[in-house]
């Protein structure tokens, strides 16, 4: 009997891991990419020469021959060629769904518009401190199929909305949607559609970890156990919150906020979310608190760069949507004078006027760059905050240095994707840091 063909769409890091995994299992696999020279093309040709490849478009008979299409998170399911195959009855899947069918250890699933990587990394560190053999990946770091091992005792996965679209086998030990803010509206019908996809993380979770402060991120129904986190004082043992400068659970104070190395209220919320997830996974409190004391944050996530003439500089290049920028502004506001905000890029259809109140209250000046800089300037003109458009990051850093007063902070939190000017948000952040380090 002829073996059914399984087709991988997208030959980036995730696609490569899929091809490797399927080929090693003896599956008949082919791969397709819309790009003429996708990133991992040469590797696949060298390692798996038997895998049939088609590059440059999705118009290939390979799709019509497929029993399963493994679709890259970067490609919308609304793409006409994929919709045509869905109508034909082809099963759509992704690398995370394949992983979930084969993983033997429990899974913690973390999604949300912002802070996914920080909370995922924190929970991973907490497990390490507890002596648990843990693997961390998904939308952060290593593709999930490369994590599969019988030695692993716990998986901690960051899941994007794009990944959740192709998951049908998610039954995590604990799950959370950290928050919801407008993002990827160039891909979803509207904010409600985007939210519905995010909330798919919850239905079959043993533990739901819920943000008390964000009703949009809360599941409509919870079938398992429940823990909550928020910036208010916790009302019972199933709640984590803040009390008199402490991270707390119920009536118990756990750790002074002053012992956290990560700055801002938003990171206090992240710490509380990680504590709730770790508790659901049975991690000992002492190990989790030690992880919180040591965790210094991730690059490009509200990362302190340096202080010059009593002005602190922060790199939050990962703030690629309005919600992340609001969190950074409001999180730093209590620790600084005014902010000089460097922002702009590819806005992905967002409404920049949602930044107006925070900008009016906390910002001294706006330094704007990128494709949608003028759109952002117009949206924030009524704030009365001085705004200037610049050509590149070097010029942005130079103007920001001139505009900041002693006691202020300069914050790169673009509220936009980076692809109009940079390879990715990491490159944007690295160039910002380099420009700051070159200041006298």
C-alpha positions in Angstrom: 0.0 0.0 0.0 1.3 3.4 -0.9 2.4 5.5 2.1 0.4 8.7 2.5 2.4 11.9 2.0 2.8 14.5 4.8 3.8 18.0 3.6 5.6 20.6 5.7 4.8 24.2 4.7 7.6 26.6 5.6 11.3 25.9 5.8 12.5 28.0 8.7 13.7 26.6 12.0 10.3 25.0 12.8 10.0 23.5 9.3 13.5 22.0 9.6 12.6 20.3 12.9 9.4 18.9 11.4 11.2 17.5 8.3 13.9 15.9 10.5 11.3 14.4 12.9 9.1 13.0 10.2 11.9 11.7 8.1 13.5 9.9 11.0 10.2 8.2 11.6 10.2 6.9 8.1 7.2 9.0 7.0 6.8 10.0 3.4 7.5 13.8 3.7 7.8 16.7 1.3 8.3 20.4 2.0 7.0 23.6 0.4 8.0 27.2 0.9 6.8 30.5 -0.7 10.4 31.8 -0.8 12.9 30.9 -3.5 15.6 30.5 -0.9 14.1 29.7 2.5 16.5 29.7 5.5 17.0 26.0 6.0 16.9 24.9 2.3 20.5 23.9 2.1 20.4 21.9 5.4 17.5 19.9 4.2 19.0 19.2 0.8 22.2 17.9 2.5 20.6 15.9 5.4 17.5 14.6 3.7 18.1 14.5 -0.1 15.1 12.1 -0.5 12.7 14.8 0.6 10.9 16.4 -2.3 11.0 20.2 -2.2 9.1 23.0 -3.9 10.2 26.6 -3.3 8.8 29.9 -4.7 5.1 29.4 -4.3 2.4 27.2 -2.8 1.1 26.3 -6.2 2.4 22.7 -6.4 0.7 19.3 -6.8 2.4 18.3 -3.6 -0.4 20.0 -1.6 -3.1 18.0 -3.5 -1.2 14.8 -2.7 -1.0 15.4 1.0 -2.8 13.6 3.8 -1.6 16.1 6.4 -0.3 19.6 6.0 2.0 20.9 8.8 1.7 24.6 8.4 4.4 27.0 9.7 3.1 29.5 12.3 4.2 32.3 10.0 1.7 31.4 7.3 -2.0 32.3 7.8 -4.5 29.5 7.5 -6.6 31.9 5.5 -4.1 31.6 2.6 -6.2 30.5 -0.4 -4.1 27.5 -1.2 -4.4 26.2 2.3 -8.2 26.9 2.4 -8.5 24.9 -0.8 -6.9 21.9 0.9 -9.0 22.3 4.1 -12.1 22.3 1.9 -10.8 19.0 0.3 -10.6 17.5 3.8 -6.9 17.5 4.3 -5.9 17.5 8.0 -4.1 20.7 9.2 -1.5 20.4 11.9 1.7 22.0 13.3 4.8 21.0 15.1 3.4 21.7 18.6 0.4 19.4 17.9 2.7 16.6 16.7 4.9 17.1 19.8 1.9 16.9 22.2 0.9 13.6 20.7 4.3 12.1 21.6 5.5 14.0 24.7 5.4 11.8 27.9 6.0 14.5 30.5 3.4 17.1 31.7 3.2 20.4 29.8 2.8 23.9 31.1 1.3 26.1 28.3 1.8 29.8 28.4 0.3 32.3 26.0 -0.8 36.0 26.0 -0.1 39.1 24.0 2.9 40.1 26.2 5.4 38.7 28.7 5.2 35.1 27.4 8.9 34.7 27.1 9.7 36.2 30.5 7.2 34.0 32.3 8.1 30.9 30.3 11.8 31.5 31.1 11.0 32.1 34.8 9.0 29.0 35.2 11.8 27.0 33.5 14.3 28.5 35.9 12.1 27.7 38.9 11.9 24.0 37.7 15.7 23.9 37.4 16.1 25.3 40.9 13.8 22.5 42.1 16.0 19.9 40.5 13.4 19.0 37.8 14.6 17.9 34.4 12.8 20.6 32.4 12.8 21.6 28.7 11.7 25.1 27.6 10.7 26.0 24.1 7.9 26.5 21.6 7.7 30.1 20.5 10.8 30.8 22.4 14.2 29.2 21.6 14.1 25.6 20.6 11.4 24.1 18.4 9.3 21.7 20.4 10.1 18.6 18.4 13.8 19.0 19.2 12.9 18.9 22.9 11.3 15.4 22.9 13.1 13.1 25.3 12.1 10.3 27.7 14.5 12.0 30.2 12.4 15.2 30.5 10.1 15.5 33.6 8.4 18.8 32.7 7.9 20.8 29.5 7.3 24.6 29.7 6.0 25.9 26.4 5.5 29.4 25.1 2.6 29.3 22.6 1.8 32.0 20.1 -1.7 32.5 18.7 -0.4 31.3 15.4 0.7 28.0 17.0 -2.6 27.6 18.8 -4.4 27.7 15.5 -3.1 24.3 14.6 -3.3 22.6 18.0 -6.0 20.0 18.8 -4.2 17.8 21.3 -3.4 20.3 24.1 -4.2 18.9 27.6 -1.7 20.8 29.8 -1.0 20.3 33.4 -1.3 24.1 33.8 -2.2 26.8 31.3 -2.4 30.6 31.3 -3.3 33.4 28.9 -1.3 36.2 30.6 -3.0 39.2 29.0 -4.8 40.4 25.9 -4.0 43.5 23.9 -4.4 44.4 20.2 -1.9 42.5 18.1 -1.6 40.8 14.7 -4.8 42.5 13.6 -3.4 42.3 10.1 -3.9 38.5 10.4 -7.1 38.2 12.4 -10.6 39.5 11.6 -10.7 41.6 14.7 -9.6 41.7 18.4 -12.4 39.2 19.3 -11.1 36.7 16.8 -7.6 37.0 18.1 -8.8 36.6 21.7 -10.8 33.5 20.9 -7.6 31.9 19.5 -5.6 32.8 22.6 -8.2 31.4 24.9 -7.9 28.0 23.2 -5.1 27.3 25.7 -7.5 26.7 28.5 -10.3 24.2 27.9 -8.6 20.9 28.7 -6.1 22.2 31.3 -5.9 20.6 34.7 -5.1 24.0 36.2 -6.1 27.3 34.8 -3.9 30.3 35.9 -6.0 33.4 35.4 -5.1 37.1 35.4 -7.6 38.9 37.7 -6.6 42.2 36.2 -7.5 41.4 32.6 -11.0 40.2 32.0 -10.4 39.7 28.3 -7.7 37.1 29.1 -10.0 35.1 31.4 -11.6 31.8 30.1 -15.4 31.7 29.7 -15.5 28.5 31.8 -13.0 26.6 33.8 -13.4 22.8 34.1 -10.3 22.1 36.2 -8.6 23.7 39.3 -8.0 27.4 39.3 -5.3 29.8 40.6 -5.2 33.6 39.9 -2.7 36.3 39.9 -3.0 40.1 39.9 -1.6 43.3 41.4 -4.3 43.5 44.1 -3.9 41.8 47.5 -4.7 38.1 47.3 -8.0 37.1 48.9 -7.4 33.4 49.4 -4.9 30.6 49.0 -5.8 30.2 45.4 -4.7 33.8 44.7 -1.3 35.4 44.2 -0.9 39.2 44.5 0.8 42.2 46.1 0.6 43.2 49.7 2.5 46.1 51.3 5.5 45.7 48.9 5.5 41.9 49.0 4.7 39.1 46.6 2.0 37.2 48.4 -0.2 34.1 48.3 -3.3 34.3 50.4 -2.4 35.5 53.8 1.3 34.6 53.4 4.0 37.1 52.3 6.5 35.4 50.1 9.2 37.8 48.8 9.8 41.5 49.1 9.3 43.2 45.7 12.7 44.9 46.3 14.5 41.6 45.9 13.3 41.2 42.3 16.0 42.2 39.7 13.4 42.7 37.0 12.0 46.3 37.1 8.4 47.5 37.0 4.9 46.6 38.0 4.4 44.5 34.9 7.3 42.3 35.9 5.8 41.9 39.4 2.7 40.6 37.7 5.0 38.3 35.6 6.6 37.0 38.8 3.2 36.3 40.4 2.0 34.4 37.2 5.2 32.3 37.3 4.6 31.5 41.0 1.0 30.4 40.3 2.1 28.2 37.3 4.9 26.6 39.4 2.5 26.0 42.3 0.1 24.2 39.9 3.1 22.1 38.8 4.0 21.2 42.4 7.3 23.1 42.5 8.5 23.9 46.0 8.1 27.5 47.0 11.8 27.9 48.2 13.1 26.9 44.8 10.7 29.3 43.0 11.6 32.2 45.3 15.3 31.6 44.7 14.7 31.7 40.9 12.9 35.0 41.3 15.8 36.5 43.3 18.3 35.4 40.6 16.3 36.1 37.4 17.7 39.3 35.7 15.3 39.3 32.8 15.7 38.5 29.1 17.5 40.6 26.4 15.2 43.1 24.7 12.5 42.9 27.4 12.7 46.1 29.4 16.4 45.4 29.7 18.4 48.1 31.6 21.3 49.1 29.3 23.2 51.8 31.3 22.9 55.1 33.1 24.4 58.3 31.6 24.3 61.6 33.3 21.6 60.3 35.7 19.4 59.1 32.8 18.6 55.4 32.6 18.3 53.7 29.2 16.0 50.7 28.7 15.8 48.3 25.7 12.3 46.9 25.3 12.6 46.1 21.6 10.3 43.0 22.1 7.5 45.5 22.8 6.1 44.9 19.3 2.5 45.8 20.1 0.6 48.5 22.0 -0.1 46.4 25.0 3.6 45.7 25.6 4.5 49.3 25.2 1.8 50.4 27.7 3.1 47.8 30.2 6.6 49.1 29.8 5.6 52.7 30.2 3.4 52.1 33.2 5.8 49.6 34.7 8.7 52.0 34.7 6.7 55.1 35.6 6.9 54.6 39.3 10.7 54.2 39.2 11.7 57.2 37.1 11.0 60.9 36.3 9.6 61.3 32.8 10.2 59.0 29.9 11.6 59.8 26.5 9.9 57.1 24.4 11.5 55.8 21.2 8.8 54.1 19.1 7.6 53.2 15.6 7.9 50.6 12.9 5.3 48.3 11.3 2.2 48.9 13.3 0.3 45.8 12.0 -3.0 47.8 11.8 -3.0 48.9 15.4 -4.7 52.0 16.8 -1.9 54.1 18.3 -4.3 56.5 20.0 -4.6 53.8 22.7 -1.2 55.0 23.9 -2.4 58.5 24.4 -3.2 58.5 28.1 0.0 56.8 29.1 2.1 59.1 26.9 0.3 62.2 28.2 0.9 61.2 31.8 4.4 59.7 31.7 6.3 60.9 28.7 8.5 64.0 28.2 9.0 63.4 24.5 8.5 61.0 21.6 11.2 60.0 19.2 9.5 58.2 16.2 11.0 56.2 13.4 10.0 53.6 10.8 7.2 53.1 8.4 4.3 54.1 10.6 6.1 56.9 12.5 3.9 59.7 11.0 0.7 57.7 11.7 1.8 57.4 15.3 2.7 61.1 15.5 -0.8 62.1 14.3 -2.5 59.7 16.6 -0.6 61.1 19.6 -0.7 64.8 18.6 -3.4 65.7 21.1 -1.3 64.6 24.0 0.7 67.8 23.8 3.9 65.8 24.2 6.8 66.9 21.9 7.4 64.5 19.1 10.1 64.3 16.5 10.6 61.9 13.5 14.0 60.5 12.8 15.6 58.4 10.1 17.2 55.6 12.1 18.1 54.4 15.6 21.4 56.2 15.8 19.6 59.5 15.2 16.8 58.4 17.7 19.4 57.8 20.4 21.1 61.1 19.8 17.9 63.1 20.0 16.7 61.1 23.0 19.9 61.9 24.9 19.3 65.6 24.2 15.7 65.5 25.3 16.0 63.6 28.5 16.5 65.5 31.8 18.5 64.1 34.8 16.3 61.6 36.6 14.4 60.6 33.4 14.6 57.4 31.5 14.9 56.7 27.8 12.8 53.7 26.7 12.9 51.9 23.4 9.4 50.3 23.3 8.3 50.5 19.7 4.7 49.3 19.8 5.5 48.0 16.3 7.1 45.1 14.6 10.6 45.6 13.3 10.5 44.1 9.8 10.2 47.5 8.0 13.8 48.4 9.0 15.4 45.4 10.7 15.8 41.7 10.4 13.9 41.1 13.7 13.3 42.7 17.1 16.6 41.3 18.4 18.6 43.1 15.7 16.7 46.3 16.5 17.5 45.9 20.2 21.1 45.1 19.6 21.6 48.2 17.4 19.9 50.3 20.1 22.2 49.0 22.8 25.2 49.6 20.6 24.1 53.2 19.9 23.6 53.8 23.6 27.0 52.4 24.5 28.6 54.7 22.0 27.2 57.8 23.7 29.9 59.8 25.5 
